[in-house]
Amino acid sequence: MSDPRRRLPAVDAVLAEPDVTALLAAHPRSLVVRAVRDTIDHARVNGGTTPPEGWGAAVGARVQQLAAPSLLPVINATGVVLHTNLGRAPLARAAREAMTRIAAGYSNLEYDLARGARGSRHALCRDLLVELTGAEDAIVLNNAAGALLVALSALARDGEAIVSRGELVEIGGAFRIPDIMARSGATLVEVGTTNRTHLTDYESAVTERTRLLLKVHRSNFQVTGFTAEVSAQEIAGVARARGAASLYDLGSGLLTDLSPWGLSGEPTVAEALASGVDAVAFSGDKLLGGPQAGILLGTREAIAACRKDPLARAVRSDKFTFAALEATLALYREPETNRREIPVIRMLTEDVTEIRRRGEALQKGVGKEAELIEGESEVGGGSFPGAKLKTWLVALHPQHLAPNALAERLRGGAPPVIARIADDHVVLDPRTIFPDEMESVARAVRTALDA
Ligand SMILES: *Cc1c(COP(=O)(O)O)cnc(C)c1O
């Protein structure tokens, strides 16, 4: 009888409130109606009382939530440079401009301007990739997982593909080498053991059904201790001698040597090609620092087979990818340019004293609850596993706020700031915070601490 839920207003009554009616000036009616329904439902669940802030404000807040895009820019304060959950590589200015240029109108994506006839998108970026790497040919696909699927299908379908047991890896997101192999139509032949595989293991596994020898770079973990693996060069040699193809899944597309900055152990694309394998596969948005893409480089014959494979159509790249990738690759013509312009390379090679200087500015901007401490950043994205980059962290010591609660407040801000918790403190790593984001991070932290 006196159930307050019965006394909740009807949708029309809430819509007639002046504050709610005013929302219709800026938002579609369907959106406002949905926000009203959601707000009434919410009130019903909360015991049937009027929202404490009033109907107008509650509906207004819900409208804001519904109207906001779900994909948002965030500030990466984690210090993980290639953070897969945060969109991997931020793009260089030239790449962003190229995407914008292509987005607004038509383009020659599949049109040969010289002949005035249909062209192929597979010609895009090809010459630049050949110029930068010395490969005979190249093709760009949607991502490295797709590129691998295409290469396995083109080079090993209906035959056997030999892989070391130490390289049957999971890349993440349910992407495992044995599964992708099965989908490609190739039969997996495992050789060696988890820790040790020898050249003779490959040699004795080759039969007349063998079409491919696959080498997978262990990009996201390390094997130490009593170990042995066979180099890509030796694998390519066995394949050539036995009339099979060879493929090297490199993971990251390192186009420039980063060992002067303490980052070594990850093969460069040039080194992978120099091993003599028929094809190399890698990502566009890992160490290369470009858009999501999967790049296959190799011999004319191997790449032609990949281009012809029906799966290449299913995982083709879109025009924005080609635009951004071409602009990013062009920056590699000059070593100094790529370090300055490609955010991933800039962050990985930034001088630690410069990071310290930016950390000090952030610490001052936050105030007495912040402290500058030494720490380590990570490369991330399945590249240089185990590599530690010296950095300076701003550690936060709030009076009455648990680290999880503070991290949650930072995530809830606009823009969201994604921090890391280390030794029971929220820490911010200036390495992955863009210089022009520093002030808004300081403001976001102060707001979170004062709330
Ligand atoms: C990351 C990675 C892939 C997958 O690359 P995506 O671009 O994410 O599809 C494949 N193989 C290896 C070895 C990797 O490290």
PDBQT file of the ligand as one rigid body, heavy atoms in Angstrom, charges set to zero:
ROOT
HETATM    1  C1  LIG A 501      52.697  -9.771 -30.631  1.00  0.00    +0.000 C 
HETATM    2  C2  LIG A 501      53.059 -10.992 -31.358  1.00  0.00    +0.000 A 
HETATM    3  C3  LIG A 501      52.205 -11.503 -32.353  1.00  0.00    +0.000 A 
HETATM    4  C4  LIG A 501      50.870 -10.888 -32.646  1.00  0.00    +0.000 C 
HETATM    5  O1  LIG A 501      50.959  -9.586 -33.102  1.00  0.00    +0.000 OA
HETATM    6  P1  LIG A 501      49.648  -8.684 -33.252  1.00  0.00    +0.000 P 
HETATM    7  O2  LIG A 501      50.091  -7.515 -34.042  1.00  0.00    +0.000 OA
HETATM    8  O3  LIG A 501      49.225  -8.362 -31.870  1.00  0.00    +0.000 OA
HETATM    9  O4  LIG A 501      48.608  -9.490 -33.954  1.00  0.00    +0.000 OA
HETATM   10  C5  LIG A 501      52.610 -12.637 -33.020  1.00  0.00    +0.000 A 
HETATM   11  N1  LIG A 501      53.776 -13.242 -32.728  1.00  0.00    +0.000 NA
HETATM   12  C6  LIG A 501      54.625 -12.780 -31.786  1.00  0.00    +0.000 A 
HETATM   13  C7  LIG A 501      55.916 -13.513 -31.524  1.00  0.00    +0.000 C 
HETATM   14  C8  LIG A 501      54.297 -11.628 -31.067  1.00  0.00    +0.000 A 
HETATM   15  O5  LIG A 501      55.137 -11.159 -30.134  1.00  0.00    +0.000 OA
ENDROOT
TORSDOF 0
